[in-house]
Amino acid sequence: MSLAVLLLMGTTAAFAQENRKSLKAKEATTAANPADGMKFKQEVHDFGTVKEGDKAEFDFEFVNKSKEPIILQSVTASCGCTSPSWSKEPVKPGKKGTIRVAYSTPGRPGPINKSITVTSNLGTKVLQITGSVTPKPATSAPETKSVMKAN
């Protein structure tokens, strides 16, 4: 009788341990973000200080670390002053893709802090651009406000 009890307890313990292992594996799989298959070289770019009117463009590069092609479905910026562009072709496993982001500096002196949301068949990633735009200098020729008439 005691042998049967010991066998029953051993079997129950083995099933419980196996169940814990499968639950942990399932949690790890669901906790991982599918978009992690899109591995960016960097997810934040700092333009530093840019003069108003100068170009502010950057290419965010990524590698497809997944086992399926990445299809970029949409890339949207947090405001109209930031324009993203990207390849519409699927990025095969192990290959590189690029998302170009251009920030329009004319008429926008001040800090840059914008987000770019990348939506693909693997999920969503958010990229950031930061920096500062210095105002363009005032014109060097002062306006004449003289009341005297020139001959």
C-alpha positions as CSV (number, residue, x, y, z in Angstrom):
1,M,0.0,0.0,0.0
2,S,2.7,2.5,0.9
3,L,4.5,1.7,-2.3
4,A,1.4,2.6,-4.3
5,V,1.1,5.9,-2.4
6,L,4.8,6.7,-3.1
7,L,4.3,5.9,-6.8
8,L,1.2,8.1,-6.9
9,M,3.0,11.0,-5.2
10,G,6.0,10.7,-7.5
11,T,3.8,10.7,-10.6
12,T,1.8,13.7,-9.3
13,A,5.0,15.7,-8.6
14,A,6.4,14.9,-12.1
15,F,3.2,16.1,-13.7
16,A,3.1,19.3,-11.6
17,Q,6.8,20.0,-12.5
18,E,6.1,19.4,-16.2
19,N,3.0,21.7,-16.0
20,R,5.1,24.5,-14.5
21,K,7.7,24.2,-17.2
22,S,5.1,24.4,-20.0
23,L,3.4,27.4,-18.3
24,K,6.7,29.3,-18.0
25,A,7.5,28.6,-21.7
26,K,4.0,29.8,-22.7
27,E,4.4,33.0,-20.6
28,A,7.8,33.7,-22.2
29,T,6.3,33.3,-25.7
30,T,3.4,35.6,-25.0
31,A,5.5,38.2,-23.1
32,A,7.9,38.6,-26.0
33,N,6.9,41.4,-28.4
34,P,6.6,40.0,-32.0
35,A,7.9,43.3,-33.2
36,D,11.3,42.4,-31.6
37,G,11.9,40.5,-34.8
38,M,12.5,43.9,-36.3
39,K,15.9,44.8,-34.7
40,F,16.7,48.5,-35.1
41,K,20.3,49.7,-35.0
42,Q,18.9,52.6,-32.9
43,E,15.4,53.6,-32.0
44,V,16.1,57.2,-31.0
45,H,18.0,59.7,-33.1
46,D,19.2,63.1,-31.8
47,F,19.8,65.6,-34.6
48,G,21.6,67.9,-32.1
49,T,21.3,71.5,-33.0
50,V,20.1,72.3,-36.5
51,K,19.8,75.7,-38.1
52,E,16.3,76.7,-39.3
53,G,16.1,75.9,-43.0
54,D,18.7,73.2,-42.9
55,K,17.8,69.6,-43.8
56,A,17.1,67.2,-40.8
57,E,16.9,63.7,-42.2
58,F,17.9,60.3,-40.7
59,D,17.7,56.7,-41.9
60,F,16.5,54.2,-39.2
61,E,18.0,50.9,-40.2
62,F,16.7,47.5,-39.0
63,V,17.4,43.9,-39.6
64,N,14.7,41.2,-39.9
65,K,15.5,38.8,-37.1
66,S,12.3,36.8,-37.5
67,K,11.7,33.7,-39.7
68,E,9.1,35.5,-41.9
69,P,9.3,38.5,-44.2
70,I,8.5,41.8,-42.6
71,I,5.9,43.9,-44.4
72,L,5.7,47.5,-43.2
73,Q,2.0,48.3,-43.3
74,S,2.2,51.9,-42.2
75,V,4.7,54.4,-40.8
76,T,3.1,57.5,-39.2
77,A,4.6,60.6,-37.5
78,S,3.2,62.4,-34.5
79,C,2.8,65.6,-36.5
80,G,2.8,66.9,-40.1
81,C,6.3,68.4,-39.6
82,T,7.8,64.9,-39.8
83,S,7.7,62.9,-43.0
84,P,8.6,59.2,-43.0
85,S,9.3,57.2,-46.1
86,W,10.0,53.4,-46.5
87,S,10.3,50.6,-48.9
88,K,7.0,48.9,-49.8
89,E,8.8,45.6,-50.6
90,P,8.8,42.9,-47.9
91,V,12.1,42.6,-45.9
92,K,13.3,39.0,-46.0
93,P,14.7,37.2,-42.9
94,G,18.3,38.3,-42.3
95,K,18.0,41.3,-44.6
96,K,18.0,45.0,-43.8
97,G,15.3,47.6,-44.2
98,T,15.3,51.4,-43.9
99,I,12.8,54.0,-42.7
100,R,13.8,57.6,-43.7
101,V,12.5,60.4,-41.4
102,A,12.7,64.0,-42.5
103,Y,11.9,66.8,-40.1
104,S,10.9,70.2,-41.7
105,T,12.9,72.9,-39.9
106,P,11.7,76.1,-41.7
107,G,9.4,78.1,-39.4
108,R,9.9,75.7,-36.5
109,P,12.7,77.0,-34.1
110,G,12.8,75.2,-30.8
111,P,13.0,71.7,-29.5
112,I,12.4,68.6,-31.6
113,N,10.7,65.7,-29.9
114,K,8.7,63.6,-32.3
115,S,7.6,60.0,-32.5
116,I,7.3,57.7,-35.5
117,T,5.0,54.7,-35.2
118,V,6.0,51.7,-37.4
119,T,3.3,49.1,-37.9
120,S,4.2,45.8,-39.6
121,N,2.9,42.3,-39.8
122,L,5.1,41.5,-36.7
123,G,3.6,44.3,-34.5
124,T,4.3,47.9,-33.7
125,K,7.5,49.8,-32.8
126,V,7.9,53.5,-31.9
127,L,10.9,55.4,-33.0
128,Q,11.9,58.9,-31.7
129,I,13.7,61.9,-33.1
130,T,15.0,64.7,-30.9
131,G,17.1,67.8,-31.2
132,S,16.8,71.6,-31.4
133,V,16.2,74.1,-34.2
134,T,18.0,77.4,-33.9
135,P,16.2,80.4,-35.5
136,K,17.7,81.7,-38.7
137,P,19.5,85.0,-38.2
138,A,17.7,88.2,-39.0
139,T,18.6,89.9,-42.3
140,S,21.9,91.7,-42.1
141,A,20.7,94.9,-43.8
142,P,18.6,97.0,-41.4
143,E,15.5,98.7,-42.6
144,T,15.7,102.4,-43.2
145,K,13.2,104.3,-41.2
146,S,14.6,107.8,-41.8
147,V,12.2,110.7,-42.3
148,M,14.7,112.5,-44.6
149,K,14.3,112.1,-48.3
150,A,17.3,111.0,-50.3
151,N,18.0,113.0,-53.5
